[in-house]
Amino acid sequence: MTGRRGAESPDPESLSLLRRAVAIRDEWLAHGLSTDPADRPAAEAAISALYRIVDRPPPRFVWVDSPGSALYPGSPLHRAESTLAYLKAPEPSDGADPPVHDRLADLWSTMRSRLDRAVAPCLRPPLRAQRPPATLPAVPPERALRDGVWAGAVIDVTVRHSLTVSLCDAVRAPLFTEFATCSPRPLAAAWYGQHDAYRVGHYDAWHRLGLASFPAWAREVLDLWAATVRSCGWWWPGEGVCVVAERTAALHSEPMPDAVHGEVRLHRDGGPAVLFRDGWGAHVLNGTRVPAWVIGAPTPERISAEANVEVRRAAIERIGWDAYIGAAGLALVATAPDPGNPGSELRLYDMPESPVVVPGARTRPGPPGRVLVVVNGSPERDGTRRRYGLPVPGSLDDPVDAAGWTYGLSGATYARLARRT
């Protein structure tokens, strides 16, 4: 598994491994994005087996239609007295019998350590191999092999990095934020079922590719966790009872811009991007979690009152920068040709004061700041060029200086750059 055969073509063995790795990655991505009903018998069998491994009898199972249904006050999770006591209990003292969730966390940690030791040789570069570039996640994998990057590094990015970006960062994280408004503490006691595919998938890939040999015990535990990924949504293990959520009922995603390893992000501009069977869900635009009003009724007044910069940006793009600038009465500071994007113009505006939310205090205005409206250097899929705004410090008066600031450069340096994308 060298991944090096000269610049003309990748090593055939490495190329074959890469293509098999992509297929395995896509298989686990599909589990993470699945909207099929849960396979309840398979989930209960796997979780019961995990309980037995940590010396606990199989629990009684309570199924709910979403994590939101598990978390709200009065839910089955909170009605389970032993689980509720655990969620409110202090850390166990020395010698105390740890709760089942802690036992399962220790089991996962021990298994992961053994699997990592088995995978480590796959991630160790061969002698005289070139160091993988920091930009490897942005390099098409077959090109990386042609450029002489050793196959272990390419496979790791293609599987582990891709699944982590897609399922942990782009799917689980927005849902975690959404449901944290219900009950943040119980989220720490959850396992994430299908959305743990990124944690299981990359180990499974090394094993199925025949590149890592796992100890039998660790493989058995991994198989049980993989079974929960394939069969259910989030789950909360408690003493004598386990609350398990159904998988998502609908999930809308799109390829990430310029993705080369199959990365996706949540997106839907006509309703919730994720919807569960009981109506709980999350609105997400191009990977940014937003309140429902951003999709249904964005107005300049609501935008001006929004504290989250990313939500404000998403709402503005919904109504269009031209419409927002006119409706909000933004003051034009200056314009200039964009030296990094010939034929396009940089426009610098004063933004209205944004609210600052301080817990326990009244909302107060924040510093006004400015926004630089630019035209994307690369066309969208439909051939149009997207116009978008970048927040910049209020102290910048020159649009070129503002453009350079967004890249960490001076205006003079930015003006000498080649065409940006």
FENMO-V941709 format. One record per backbone hydrogen bond with DSSP energy under -1.0 kcal/mol. CO is the residue of the C=O (numbers start at 1). NH is the residue of the N-H. E is the energy in kcal/mol with one decimal. If there is no record, write none. Layout:
CO:NH:E  CO:NH:E
This chain:
11:15:-2.5  12:16:-2.3  13:17:-2.3  14:18:-2.4  15:19:-2.2  16:20:-2.0  17:21:-2.5  18:22:-2.4  19:23:-1.7  20:24:-2.1  21:25:-2.8  22:26:-2.6  23:27:-1.7  24:28:-2.0  25:29:-2.5  26:30:-2.2  27:31:-1.5  28:32:-2.2  29:33:-1.7  38:40:-1.2  39:43:-2.4  40:44:-2.8  41:45:-2.2  42:46:-2.2  43:47:-2.6  44:48:-2.3  45:49:-1.9  46:50:-1.9  47:51:-2.4  48:52:-2.1  49:53:-1.9  50:54:-1.4  51:56:-2.4  52:55:-1.9  60:242:-2.7  62:244:-2.7  64:246:-1.9  66:70:-1.2  67:71:-1.4  68:72:-1.7  72:75:-1.9  75:79:-1.9  76:80:-1.2  79:81:-1.0  80:84:-2.9  81:85:-2.6  82:86:-1.9  83:87:-2.5  84:88:-1.5  85:89:-1.2  93:96:-2.2  99:103:-2.0  100:104:-2.6  101:105:-2.3  102:106:-2.4  103:107:-2.2  104:108:-2.6  105:109:-2.4  106:110:-2.6  107:111:-2.6  108:112:-2.9  109:113:-2.1  110:114:-1.8  111:115:-2.4  112:116:-2.9  113:117:-1.8  114:118:-1.5  115:119:-2.1  116:120:-2.0  119:122:-1.6  126:129:-2.0  133:136:-1.9  135:138:-2.3  136:139:-2.0  140:144:-2.2  141:145:-2.1  142:146:-2.2  143:147:-2.2  144:149:-2.5  145:148:-1.5  150:154:-1.4  151:155:-3.0  152:156:-2.1  153:157:-2.0  154:158:-2.6  155:159:-2.1  156:161:-1.6  157:162:-1.5  159:163:-2.6  160:164:-2.4  161:165:-2.5  162:166:-2.3  163:167:-2.9  164:168:-1.1  164:169:-2.4  165:170:-1.5  167:172:-2.9  168:173:-2.0  171:175:-1.5  172:176:-3.0  173:177:-2.3  174:178:-2.3  175:179:-2.9  176:180:-1.7  179:182:-1.5  179:183:-1.4  185:188:-1.7  186:189:-1.3  187:190:-1.4  191:235:-2.9  192:195:-2.6  193:196:-2.3  194:197:-1.3  196:199:-1.1  196:200:-1.4  197:201:-3.2  200:204:-2.2  201:205:-2.1  202:206:-1.7  203:207:-2.0  204:208:-2.8  205:209:-2.2  206:211:-1.9  206:212:-1.3  207:210:-1.4  215:219:-2.5  216:220:-2.2  217:221:-2.1  218:222:-2.6  219:223:-2.4  220:224:-1.5  221:225:-2.2  222:226:-2.8  223:227:-1.8  224:228:-1.4  225:229:-1.8  226:230:-2.1  228:232:-2.0  231:39:-1.9  232:194:-1.8  234:245:-3.2  235:191:-2.8  236:243:-2.0  240:60:-2.4  241:238:-2.1  242:62:-2.3  243:236:-3.1  244:64:-2.5  245:233:-2.2  250:275:-2.6  252:267:-2.2  254:265:-2.4  256:259:-2.1  263:256:-2.2  265:254:-2.5  266:287:-2.2  273:252:-2.8  274:282:-2.0  275:249:-2.2  275:250:-2.0  276:279:-1.8  280:276:-3.3  282:273:-1.7  282:274:-1.8  283:290:-2.7  284:268:-1.8  285:288:-2.5  288:285:-2.7  291:294:-1.3  292:296:-2.6  293:297:-2.4  299:303:-2.6  300:304:-2.5  301:305:-1.4  303:306:-1.1  308:312:-2.3  309:313:-2.5  310:314:-2.3  311:315:-2.5  312:316:-2.6  313:317:-2.4  314:318:-1.2  315:319:-1.4  316:320:-1.9  320:324:-2.5  321:325:-2.8  322:326:-1.9  323:327:-2.6  324:328:-3.2  325:330:-1.5  331:350:-2.5  334:348:-2.9  336:346:-3.4  338:341:-1.4  340:420:-3.3  341:344:-1.9  344:338:-2.8  346:336:-2.0  347:373:-3.3  348:333:-3.2  348:334:-1.3  349:371:-2.3  354:366:-4.0  356:364:-1.9  358:361:-2.5  364:356:-3.2  369:351:-2.0  370:392:-2.7  371:349:-2.8  372:390:-2.2  373:347:-1.9  374:388:-2.1  380:383:-1.9  384:380:-3.9  386:376:-3.3  388:374:-2.8  390:372:-2.8  392:370:-2.0  393:396:-1.5  398:402:-2.4  399:403:-2.4  400:404:-2.5  401:405:-2.3  402:406:-1.5  404:407:-1.3  404:409:-3.2  405:408:-1.4  410:414:-2.6  411:415:-2.2  413:416:-1.1  414:417:-1.6
